[in-house]
């Protein structure tokens, strides 16, 4: 039992969480731009 594999690969997990956070922030910014670009009356 000397070669116990870690249950979590932190380097890969941190990269995936960072990419997911960037995508979420980009979607929120796109949504705000879309809401603010409506026709002003």
C-alpha positions in Angstrom: 0.0 0.0 0.0 2.9 2.4 -0.5 1.6 3.7 -3.9 -1.7 5.2 -2.8 -3.3 7.3 -5.5 -4.6 10.7 -4.4 -8.4 11.0 -4.6 -8.2 14.6 -6.0 -5.8 15.9 -8.6 -5.5 19.4 -7.3 -3.5 20.9 -10.2 -6.1 19.7 -12.7 -9.0 20.6 -10.4 -7.8 24.2 -9.9 -7.4 24.7 -13.6 -10.9 23.4 -14.3 -12.4 25.6 -11.6 -10.5 28.6 -12.9 -11.8 27.9 -16.5 -15.3 27.5 -15.2 -15.1 30.7 -13.2 -13.9 32.6 -16.3 -16.8 31.2 -18.4 -19.3 32.2 -15.7 -17.9 35.7 -15.4 -17.9 36.1 -19.2 -21.6 35.0 -19.4 -22.6 37.4 -16.7 -20.8 40.3 -18.5 -22.4 39.3 -21.8 -25.8 39.2 -20.1 -25.3 42.7 -18.5 -24.2 44.1 -21.9 -27.3 42.5 -23.6 -29.6 43.9 -21.0 -28.1 47.4 -21.2 -28.1 47.5 -25.0 -31.9 47.5 -25.2 -33.9 50.3 -26.8 -34.1 53.3 -24.6 -37.4 55.1 -24.8 
